[in-house]
Amino acid sequence: MQHTKAEWRAKLDPAQFNVLRQHGTERAGTGPLNREKRRGTFVCAGCKALFASETKSESGTGWPSFYQPLESSVGTSEDRSLFMTRTEVHCADCGGHLGHVFPDGPPPTGLRYTNPGKS
């Protein structure tokens, strides 16, 4: 999914644009998705479903965390910002920044996909 910067700005609110298109984040504990408990799917603000509510876990980090994305919904790349190497997670369709994945999550995968908000 390709859009110009202007088209993304028109489609997303400023906070969504900051996270998805500029690799931003919201402050820990401030996002409404962290407290979301309803059943359903968590959807990329840019395009598609990413995570099922059944895979949401309480990580204590202040950001929504999941142990498994929906099939073919995300991609990963190496992130060397902030003087460390992490695995960045992005939407497989629009390329939007979703957060990072860490190897300290709950069973059954042992992975923790953090979502910095506004997806």
Stockholm file with secondary structure:
# STOCKHOLM 1.0

chainA/1-119         MQHTKAEWRAKLDPAQFNVLRQHGTERAGTGPLNREKRRGTFVCAGCKALFASETKSESGTGWPSFYQPLESSVGTSEDRSLFMTRTEVHCADCGGHLGHVFPDGPPPTGLRYTNPGKS
#=GR chainA/1-119 SS CCCCHHHHHHHSCHHHHHHHHHCCCCCTTCCGGGGCCSSSEEECTTSCEEEEGGGEECCSSSSCEESCCCTTSEEEEEECGGGSCEEEEEETTTCCEEEEEESCCCTTTCCEEECCSCC
#=GC SS_cons         CCCCHHHHHHHSCHHHHHHHHHCCCCCTTCCGGGGCCSSSEEECTTSCEEEEGGGEECCSSSSCEESCCCTTSEEEEEECGGGSCEEEEEETTTCCEEEEEESCCCTTTCCEEECCSCC
//
